[in-house]
Amino acid sequence: MALTVREAVPAVLAAATACYIGYDLADHGVATPVIVSVVLALLSTGVSLGIRVQQAANNVQLFTCPEQCGVEIRATNQPDERIARLRELAADHSQHPAARS
């Protein structure tokens, strides 16, 4: 899944926050494994929450394959008939490249 510029903003903010907190923890003598754990937790949580909040604000609908083959379809501000078609495409695993191989 490739990030768009809009989705990169929360990732950059999460990274900056994690780096700042990691630096501050190192300055206070916290052990390296603890710092790494905290930074990774902050990054994953920040990116995940940031993208979800942004998708909700932009009315992004995400359709995924029920077979978990990795197919994702994102739709923003589409008419209802187009949304229905995209939902069908995401649900039809036989149309996905992973099912053809």
N, CA, C and O of each residue as an XYZ file, in Angstrom:
404
protein
N       0.852     -1.173      0.000
C       0.000      0.000      0.000
C       0.896      1.233      0.000
O       1.718      1.412      0.899
N       0.738      2.060     -0.986
C       1.532      3.278     -1.095
C       0.825      4.429     -0.371
O      -0.395      4.571     -0.449
N       1.605      5.240      0.328
C       1.051      6.403      1.022
C       0.919      7.572      0.063
O       1.804      7.816     -0.757
N      -0.178      8.286      0.168
C      -0.327      9.525     -0.569
C       0.295     10.645      0.251
O       0.662     10.448      1.410
N       0.410     11.814     -0.351
C       0.979     12.958      0.375
C       0.119     13.280      1.585
O       0.643     13.583      2.657
N      -1.179     13.218      1.424
C      -2.077     13.506      2.544
C      -1.903     12.520      3.680
O      -1.976     12.891      4.852
N      -1.672     11.262      3.334
C      -1.499     10.257      4.375
C      -0.114     10.328      5.004
O       0.088      9.835      6.113
N       0.834     10.931      4.311
C       2.195     11.037      4.838
C       2.288     12.040      5.980
O       3.166     11.919      6.834
N       1.399     13.025      6.010
C       1.448     14.053      7.056
C       1.325     13.437      8.451
O       2.149     13.749      9.310
N       0.331     12.576      8.719
C       0.286     11.961     10.053
C       1.516     11.103     10.347
O       1.963     11.036     11.492
N       2.062     10.450      9.325
C       3.252      9.630      9.527
C       4.446     10.491      9.922
O       5.220     10.116     10.802
N       4.594     11.630      9.280
C       5.701     12.533      9.601
C       5.534     13.100     11.009
O       6.504     13.196     11.760
N       4.316     13.473     11.364
C       4.060     13.994     12.714
C       4.336     12.926     13.776
O       4.914     13.219     14.823
N       3.923     11.695     13.503
C       4.175     10.606     14.443
C       5.673     10.354     14.577
O       6.167     10.122     15.680
N       6.392     10.400     13.465
C       7.844     10.186     13.498
C       8.549     11.289     14.276
O       9.454     11.016     15.064
N       8.135     12.535     14.056
C       8.753     13.650     14.767
C       8.501     13.542     16.270
O       9.403     13.780     17.073
N       7.282     13.186     16.644
C       6.947     13.035     18.060
C       7.747     11.893     18.680
O       8.288     12.027     19.777
N       7.816     10.768     17.966
C       8.555      9.609     18.486
C      10.039      9.933     18.646
O      10.654      9.540     19.638
N      10.610     10.638     17.690
C      12.032     11.016     17.785
C      12.279     11.943     18.968
O      13.258     11.787     19.699
N      11.386     12.903     19.147
C      11.544     13.843     20.264
C      11.480     13.105     21.596
O      12.314     13.330     22.474
N      10.500     12.232     21.747
C      10.354     11.499     23.009
C      11.526     10.542     23.204
O      12.025     10.390     24.319
N      11.971      9.891     22.116
C      13.127      9.009     22.212
C      14.373      9.754     22.652
O      15.131      9.273     23.494
N      14.580     10.929     22.079
C      15.728     11.762     22.463
C      15.624     12.177     23.928
O      16.613     12.145     24.661
N      14.423     12.565     24.350
C      14.219     12.986     25.733
C      14.455     11.830     26.704
O      15.042     12.019     27.769
N      13.996     10.632     26.335
C      14.235      9.464     27.183
C      15.728      9.153     27.276
O      16.227      8.816     28.350
N      16.443      9.265     26.152
C      17.888      9.013     26.161
C      18.612     10.029     27.034
O      19.592      9.708     27.706
N      18.111     11.257     27.011
C      18.714     12.317     27.815
C      18.544     12.051     29.313
O      19.322     12.536     30.135
N      17.502     11.265     29.655
C      17.259     10.938     31.063
C      17.871      9.594     31.460
O      17.619      9.104     32.561
N      18.655      9.008     30.594
C      19.358      7.782     30.945
C      18.543      6.507     30.870
O      18.895      5.519     31.515
N      17.474      6.498     30.112
C      16.645      5.296     29.970
C      17.391      4.296     29.076
O      18.093      4.693     28.146
N      17.235      3.017     29.359
C      17.919      1.962     28.614
C      17.484      1.936     27.148
O      16.335      2.240     26.829
N      18.405      1.574     26.267
C      18.150      1.572     24.823
C      16.978      0.678     24.405
O      16.167      1.108     23.585
N      16.850     -0.554     24.935
C      15.700     -1.373     24.527
C      14.350     -0.732     24.875
O      13.379     -0.879     24.132
N      14.296     -0.038     25.978
C      13.058      0.645     26.375
C      12.760      1.794     25.409
O      11.615      1.994     25.004
N      13.792      2.540     25.049
C      13.615      3.654     24.115
C      13.129      3.139     22.774
O      12.203      3.703     22.191
N      13.743      2.071     22.278
C      13.331      1.497     20.988
C      11.883      1.041     21.053
O      11.119      1.282     20.118
N      11.495      0.394     22.127
C      10.113     -0.075     22.284
C       9.123      1.083     22.289
O       8.087      1.030     21.627
N       9.450      2.115     23.033
C       8.559      3.279     23.122
C       8.443      3.977     21.770
O       7.345      4.344     21.353
N       9.562      4.161     21.090
C       9.551      4.841     19.791
C       8.739      4.040     18.774
O       7.941      4.619     18.037
N       8.926      2.729     18.722
C       8.167      1.903     17.780
C       6.670      1.905     18.101
O       5.834      1.944     17.198
N       6.345      1.863     19.381
C       4.928      1.913     19.766
C       4.300      3.247     19.376
O       3.176      3.290     18.874
N       5.032      4.333     19.611
C       4.520      5.650     19.228
C       4.348      5.770     17.716
O       3.349      6.314     17.247
N       5.305      5.271     16.963
C       5.216      5.335     15.504
C       4.015      4.556     14.973
O       3.235      5.076     14.175
N       3.873      3.319     15.414
C       2.781      2.501     14.892
C       1.419      3.051     15.293
O       0.497      3.083     14.478
N       1.291      3.479     16.528
C       0.022      4.043     16.983
C      -0.283      5.363     16.296
O      -1.409      5.595     15.857
N       0.711      6.220     16.204
C       0.501      7.528     15.574
C       0.130      7.424     14.114
O      -0.781      8.115     13.658
N       0.814      6.579     13.376
C       0.516      6.417     11.948
C      -0.869      5.808     11.767
O      -1.652      6.278     10.941
N      -1.170      4.778     12.526
C      -2.470      4.111     12.410
C      -3.624      5.058     12.728
O      -4.580      5.159     11.959
N      -3.532      5.745     13.852
C      -4.596      6.676     14.229
C      -4.685      7.855     13.270
O      -5.780      8.281     12.906
N      -3.546      8.378     12.865
C      -3.548      9.513     11.944
C      -4.217      9.202     10.619
O      -5.000     10.004     10.111
N      -3.915      8.053     10.065
C      -4.517      7.671      8.789
C      -6.005      7.420      8.948
O      -6.791      7.817      8.087
N      -6.403      6.777     10.017
C      -7.839      6.514     10.233
C      -8.626      7.812     10.422
O      -9.715      7.959      9.868
N      -8.094      8.734     11.182
C      -8.765     10.019     11.385
C      -8.868     10.775     10.059
O      -9.904     11.363      9.746
N      -7.799     10.751      9.300
C      -7.806     11.445      8.020
C      -8.780     10.810      7.040
O      -9.469     11.521      6.309
N      -8.849      9.494      7.014
C      -9.800      8.830      6.133
C     -11.234      9.156      6.522
O     -12.086      9.360      5.657
N     -11.497      9.206      7.815
C     -12.844      9.555      8.269
C     -13.189     10.992      7.903
O     -14.321     11.279      7.512
N     -12.230     11.890      8.026
C     -12.472     13.292      7.701
C     -12.679     13.503      6.204
O     -13.416     14.401      5.798
N     -12.030     12.677      5.384
C     -12.124     12.821      3.932
C     -13.185     11.918      3.316
O     -13.284     11.834      2.092
N     -13.978     11.241      4.139
C     -15.035     10.355      3.664
C     -14.470      9.270      2.752
O     -15.038      8.979      1.699
N     -13.362      8.681      3.155
C     -12.742      7.612      2.383
C     -13.364      6.285      2.805
O     -13.459      5.968      3.990
N     -13.780      5.527      1.809
C     -14.289      4.192      2.083
C     -13.256      3.192      1.598
O     -12.729      3.321      0.494
N     -12.971      2.205      2.414
C     -11.969      1.204      2.091
C     -12.650     -0.153      1.993
O     -13.323     -0.598      2.923
N     -12.459     -0.804      0.842
C     -13.009     -2.142      0.625
C     -11.837     -3.103      0.472
O     -10.917     -2.845     -0.304
N     -11.869     -4.201      1.204
C     -10.798     -5.191      1.134
C     -11.378     -6.549      0.759
O     -12.570     -6.805      0.926
N     -10.512     -7.403      0.254
C     -10.913     -8.755     -0.126
C     -11.180     -9.577      1.133
O     -10.371     -9.557      2.061
N     -12.309    -10.305      1.183
C     -12.592    -11.134      2.354
C     -11.632    -12.322      2.485
O     -11.535    -12.925      3.554
N     -10.925    -12.657      1.402
C      -9.965    -13.753      1.431
C      -8.599    -13.307      1.927
O      -7.678    -14.121      1.996
N      -8.444    -12.030      2.274
C      -7.189    -11.470      2.794
C      -6.031    -11.630      1.804
O      -4.906    -11.931      2.203
N      -6.313    -11.425      0.508
C      -5.253    -11.560     -0.501
C      -4.465    -10.267     -0.690
O      -3.514    -10.235     -1.472
N      -4.838     -9.217      0.003
C      -4.098     -7.963     -0.074
C      -4.731     -6.908     -0.966
O      -4.220     -5.791     -1.043
N      -5.820     -7.225     -1.637
C      -6.476     -6.240     -2.497
C      -7.231     -5.239     -1.630
O      -8.027     -5.612     -0.768
N      -6.960     -3.953     -1.881
C      -7.667     -2.862     -1.203
C      -8.137     -1.868     -2.255
O      -7.391     -1.517     -3.169
N      -9.362     -1.426     -2.120
C      -9.897     -0.404     -3.007
C     -10.361      0.753     -2.143
O     -11.170      0.576     -1.232
N      -9.842      1.939     -2.433
C     -10.230      3.148     -1.702
C     -11.093      4.005     -2.604
O     -10.800      4.173     -3.788
N     -12.152      4.543     -2.041
C     -13.039      5.416     -2.800
C     -13.336      6.663     -1.978
O     -13.627      6.586     -0.784
N     -13.257      7.808     -2.640
C     -13.545      9.080     -1.983
C     -14.581      9.835     -2.800
O     -14.388     10.074     -3.992
N     -15.663     10.202     -2.165
C     -16.706     11.023     -2.792
C     -17.147     10.486     -4.141
O     -17.105     11.198     -5.144
N     -17.569      9.230     -4.164
C     -18.053      8.586     -5.387
C     -19.573      8.418     -5.304
O     -20.130      8.322     -4.210
N     -20.245      8.384     -6.468
C     -21.689      8.132     -6.456
C     -21.991      6.722     -5.935
O     -21.137      5.836     -5.969
N     -23.207      6.538     -5.458
C     -23.594      5.271     -4.846
C     -23.424      4.074     -5.772
O     -22.996      3.009     -5.327
N     -23.754      4.232     -7.063
C     -23.628      3.100     -7.988
C     -22.149      2.716     -8.186
O     -21.830      1.538     -8.342
N     -21.283      3.680     -8.180
C     -19.841      3.410     -8.302
C     -19.323      2.712     -7.036
O     -18.518      1.785     -7.123
N     -19.782      3.154     -5.870
C     -19.401      2.526     -4.602
C     -19.845      1.060     -4.591
O     -19.097      0.183     -4.159
N     -21.062      0.801     -5.067
C     -21.569     -0.569     -5.103
C     -20.701     -1.441     -6.009
O     -20.411     -2.588     -5.669
N     -20.289     -0.912     -7.145
C     -19.440     -1.664     -8.084
C     -18.057     -1.937     -7.478
O     -17.531     -3.042     -7.612
N     -17.478     -0.952     -6.822
C     -16.173     -1.144     -6.191
C     -16.246     -2.167     -5.060
O     -15.328     -2.965     -4.872
N     -17.335     -2.134     -4.319
C     -17.534     -3.103     -3.238
C     -17.608     -4.523     -3.812
O     -17.031     -5.457     -3.255
N     -18.328     -4.673     -4.936
C     -18.421     -5.979     -5.592
C     -17.056     -6.463     -6.065
O     -16.710     -7.631     -5.888
N     -16.280     -5.558     -6.671
C     -14.948     -5.928     -7.154
C     -14.043     -6.391     -6.016
O     -13.299     -7.361     -6.160
N     -14.110     -5.699     -4.902
C     -13.276     -6.078     -3.758
C     -13.707     -7.424     -3.183
O     -12.867     -8.201     -2.731
N     -15.004     -7.703     -3.195
C     -15.520     -8.938     -2.606
C     -15.339    -10.150     -3.522
O     -15.353    -11.282     -3.040
N     -15.167     -9.940     -4.843
C     -15.026    -11.041     -5.799
C     -13.562    -11.451     -5.902
O     -12.815    -10.915     -6.721
N     -13.163    -12.394     -5.074
C     -11.772    -12.817     -5.010
C     -11.286    -13.426     -6.333
O     -10.091    -13.370     -6.623
N     -12.170    -13.997     -7.126
C     -11.755    -14.622     -8.384
C     -11.215    -13.600     -9.384
O     -10.539    -13.979    -10.340
N     -11.501    -12.308     -9.180
C     -11.035    -11.255    -10.070
C      -9.668    -10.707     -9.656
O      -9.090     -9.902    -10.386
N      -9.149    -11.117     -8.526
C      -7.904    -10.582     -8.004
C      -6.703    -11.357     -8.527
O      -6.801    -12.562     -8.757
N      -5.576    -10.686     -8.718
C      -4.385    -11.348     -9.253
C      -3.925    -12.550     -8.419
O      -3.421    -13.523     -8.980
N      -4.087    -12.503     -7.123
C      -3.643    -13.598     -6.252
C      -4.455    -14.868     -6.516
O      -3.945    -15.976     -6.350
N      -5.710    -14.713     -6.923
C      -6.565    -15.872     -7.178
C      -6.250    -16.495     -8.532
O      -6.525    -17.676     -8.743
N      -5.688    -15.733     -9.439
C      -5.399    -16.211    -10.798
C      -4.119    -17.030    -10.879
O      -3.936    -17.816    -11.809
N      -3.237    -16.847     -9.908
C      -1.944    -17.549     -9.992
C      -1.983    -18.898     -9.325
O      -0.978    -19.609     -9.310
